[in-house]
């Protein structure tokens, strides 16, 4: 899913959205944002870009193999005498 580093970057980005006049976010609020965000991301069942790219590569290879097998099957069907 998301590494702790990625999650911390998201929390930091969200923290920067709070107006400067509000002062520093207390650590307990920071931790709560992190926990809430982590929980929400896990519920979404997201995958990382790396995992997505790996699965896309596997799918492309599988598609190529399927197309080769379909061509071979068509050749075999067309070469059979009736």
Backbone as CSV, one residue per row, in Angstrom:
resi,resn,N_x,N_y,N_z,CA_x,CA_y,CA_z,C_x,C_y,C_z
1,UNK,0.854,-1.162,0.000,0.000,0.000,0.000,0.898,1.222,0.000
2,UNK,0.772,2.105,0.947,1.588,3.300,1.040,2.649,3.096,2.105
3,UNK,3.845,3.555,1.809,4.916,3.458,2.797,4.702,4.530,3.858
4,UNK,5.282,4.324,5.030,5.154,5.355,6.075,5.681,6.714,5.600
5,UNK,6.721,6.696,4.767,7.278,7.951,4.248,6.249,8.671,3.370
6,UNK,5.590,7.919,2.481,4.580,8.520,1.609,3.420,9.077,2.432
7,UNK,3.001,8.335,3.425,1.908,8.772,4.282,2.294,10.044,5.029
8,UNK,3.525,10.098,5.523,3.988,11.286,6.242,4.034,12.499,5.313
9,UNK,4.431,12.291,4.056,4.442,13.394,3.093,3.033,13.937,2.865
10,UNK,2.058,13.057,2.783,0.672,13.485,2.593,0.200,14.282,3.804
11,UNK,0.533,13.792,4.999,0.138,14.493,6.223,0.802,15.872,6.270
12,UNK,2.069,15.943,5.890,2.772,17.235,5.874,2.105,18.196,4.893
13,UNK,1.735,17.680,3.713,1.058,18.523,2.718,-0.278,19.038,3.253
14,UNK,-1.019,18.171,3.921,-2.290,18.598,4.509,-2.053,19.626,5.613
15,UNK,-0.999,19.443,6.379,-0.691,20.370,7.470,-0.369,21.760,6.927
16,UNK,0.237,21.814,5.753,0.593,23.100,5.156,-0.636,23.873,4.690
17,UNK,-1.753,23.198,4.538,-2.974,23.858,4.104,-3.627,24.668,5.223
18,UNK,-3.218,24.400,6.456,-3.776,25.122,7.602,-3.164,26.520,7.612
19,UNK,-3.966,27.550,7.795,-3.461,28.933,7.765,-2.313,29.159,8.741
20,UNK,-1.390,30.014,8.328,-0.206,30.297,9.149,-0.573,30.835,10.535
21,UNK,-1.633,31.621,10.638,-2.030,32.200,11.907,-2.480,31.170,12.932
22,UNK,-2.778,29.981,12.475,-3.256,28.937,13.384,-2.123,28.350,14.211
23,UNK,-0.885,28.658,13.854,0.253,28.143,14.607,0.557,26.700,14.239
24,UNK,1.407,26.104,15.003,1.803,24.721,14.746,0.689,23.761,15.163
25,UNK,0.563,22.725,14.407,-0.420,21.694,14.749,0.142,20.864,15.899
26,UNK,-0.605,20.744,16.969,-0.135,19.870,18.050,0.075,18.437,17.533
27,UNK,1.019,17.771,18.100,1.386,16.421,17.636,0.203,15.463,17.698
28,UNK,-0.675,15.604,18.681,-1.811,14.676,18.768,-2.766,14.885,17.587
29,UNK,-2.923,16.123,17.113,-3.764,16.363,15.936,-3.064,15.821,14.696
30,UNK,-1.761,16.041,14.643,-0.960,15.514,13.527,-1.100,13.985,13.460
31,UNK,-1.013,13.330,14.610,-1.143,11.870,14.674,-2.553,11.437,14.275
32,UNK,-3.552,12.219,14.682,-4.935,11.884,14.334,-5.161,11.999,12.827
33,UNK,-4.604,13.051,12.222,-4.709,13.198,10.760,-4.069,11.996,10.080
34,UNK,-2.882,11.614,10.549,-2.162,10.480,9.982,-2.981,9.191,10.107
35,UNK,-3.546,8.946,11.287,-4.324,7.723,11.513,-5.591,7.700,10.655
36,UNK,-6.273,8.849,10.577,-7.496,8.919,9.789,-7.202,8.711,8.307
37,UNK,-6.154,9.354,7.840,-5.765,9.210,6.442,-5.364,7.771,6.131
38,UNK,-4.584,7.187,7.011,-4.148,5.803,6.817,-5.341,4.856,6.772
39,UNK,-6.280,5.037,7.687,-7.475,4.197,7.724,-8.290,4.343,6.437
40,UNK,-8.478,5.579,6.002,-9.246,5.824,4.775,-8.583,5.227,3.548
41,UNK,-7.264,5.340,3.474,-6.546,4.783,2.321,-6.622,3.259,2.306
42,UNK,-6.539,2.647,3.474,-6.644,1.179,3.536,-8.036,0.707,3.127
43,UNK,-9.064,1.455,3.493,-10.429,1.083,3.119,-10.635,1.166,1.618
44,UNK,-9.897,2.065,0.952,-10.028,2.226,-0.497,-9.353,1.093,-1.256
45,UNK,-8.529,0.322,-0.585,-7.836,-0.810,-1.203,-7.036,-0.339,-2.423
46,UNK,-6.248,0.705,-2.231,-5.436,1.264,-3.305,-4.146,0.482,-3.475
47,UNK,-3.568,0.592,-4.645,-2.260,0.001,-4.902,-1.306,1.120,-5.297
48,UNK,-0.030,0.858,-5.126,0.962,1.851,-5.512,1.126,1.847,-7.030
49,UNK,1.720,2.894,-7.548,1.993,3.001,-8.991,2.885,1.841,-9.425
50,UNK,3.855,1.483,-8.591,4.760,0.380,-8.923,3.973,-0.936,-9.071
51,UNK,3.087,-1.223,-8.122,2.277,-2.443,-8.209,1.382,-2.414,-9.444
52,UNK,0.811,-1.264,-9.735,-0.044,-1.116,-10.911,0.746,-1.376,-12.191
53,UNK,1.941,-0.790,-12.290,2.769,-0.967,-13.481,3.192,-2.423,-13.662
54,UNK,3.485,-3.095,-12.571,3.858,-4.513,-12.643,2.684,-5.333,-13.183
55,UNK,1.497,-5.097,-12.641,0.320,-5.836,-13.099,-0.021,-5.519,-14.548
56,UNK,0.182,-4.268,-14.962,-0.057,-3.906,-16.352,0.901,-4.658,-17.269
57,UNK,2.171,-4.784,-16.847,3.151,-5.537,-17.626,2.764,-7.000,-17.760
58,UNK,2.311,-7.581,-16.664,1.872,-8.983,-16.688,0.688,-9.140,-17.637
59,UNK,-0.252,-8.212,-17.575,-1.416,-8.263,-18.451,-1.015,-8.141,-19.920
60,UNK,-0.084,-7.248,-20.226,0.366,-7.086,-21.611,1.013,-8.367,-22.134
61,UNK,1.853,-9.006,-21.316,2.495,-10.261,-21.720,1.446,-11.352,-21.935
62,UNK,0.465,-11.407,-21.041,-0.598,-12.402,-21.163,-1.408,-12.162,-22.436
63,UNK,-1.693,-10.912,-22.731,-2.443,-10.570,-23.942,-1.663,-10.984,-25.191
64,UNK,-0.344,-10.729,-25.199,0.487,-11.128,-26.337,0.459,-12.644,-26.530
65,UNK,0.581,-13.389,-25.443,0.544,-14.845,-25.531,-0.808,-15.327,-26.057
66,UNK,-1.879,-14.717,-25.570,-3.218,-15.086,-26.017,-3.376,-14.833,-27.513
67,UNK,-2.897,-13.679,-27.987,-3.000,-13.370,-29.409,-2.207,-14.361,-30.253
68,UNK,-1.028,-14.755,-29.796,-0.232,-15.757,-30.513,-0.973,-17.095,-30.555
69,UNK,-1.554,-17.491,-29.435,-2.286,-18.759,-29.395,-3.514,-18.718,-30.306
70,UNK,-4.211,-17.571,-30.342,-5.377,-17.448,-31.232,-4.955,-17.555,-32.693
71,UNK,-3.856,-16.938,-33.061,-3.364,-17.029,-34.441,-3.004,-18.467,-34.787
72,UNK,-2.317,-19.116,-33.853,-1.924,-20.502,-34.091,-3.154,-21.401,-34.227
73,UNK,-4.147,-21.178,-33.393,-5.380,-21.957,-33.456,-6.084,-21.730,-34.789
74,UNK,-6.145,-20.475,-35.223,-6.763,-20.178,-36.518,-6.016,-20.869,-37.655
75,UNK,-4.696,-20.878,-37.590,-3.901,-21.553,-38.621,-4.194,-23.049,-38.631
76,UNK,-4.261,-23.643,-37.446,-4.545,-25.077,-37.359,-5.947,-25.391,-37.869
77,UNK,-6.922,-24.553,-37.526,-8.298,-24.774,-37.987,-8.402,-24.623,-39.503
78,UNK,-7.699,-23.671,-40.056,-7.754,-23.420,-41.494,-6.968,-24.448,-42.298
79,UNK,-6.017,-25.107,-41.678,-5.214,-26.090,-42.397,-5.835,-27.495,-42.357
80,UNK,-6.854,-27.711,-41.557,-7.504,-29.009,-41.464,-8.336,-29.261,-42.732
81,UNK,-8.169,-30.438,-43.341,-9.037,-30.787,-44.473,-10.450,-31.133,-43.969
82,UNK,-11.446,-30.742,-44.734,-12.832,-31.032,-44.342,-13.235,-32.381,-44.731
